[in-house]
Amino acid sequence: MSGERVSPLYCPYCAEEDLRPHGDTHGTWECRSCTRVFALKFVGLLAPAVTRPATGSVVKR
């Protein structure tokens, strides 16, 4: 996994690729096609599920 931040490739609303950074806030983008402004934020990673060998049931950590 790369430590570098990646720019979005397309607008999540209209799927056009005409995106520009918006303002001074990190992670905000503007779509010049549909005139929407949106923000991207990394929340975290999901914990992998663990299977108990005796019961076969799945437990989330």
C-alpha positions, 0 to 999 in steps of 0.5 A: 500500500502506498503512503502517497495520497491519490487524487480521485479519478472521476466525480462520484456523482456524474462520473466525469473526470474534470476535477480540480482541488477545491479551496484550502481544505485537504481532500475537497474537490470540485467537479467542473462538469456537474458543479458539485463540491465533495470531500474524500476522507479515509476513515480506517481499515476493517478488522479481519474476521476471525473464525473459531476452529471449534464452532466455525462461527465468525467473530469480528475483532 
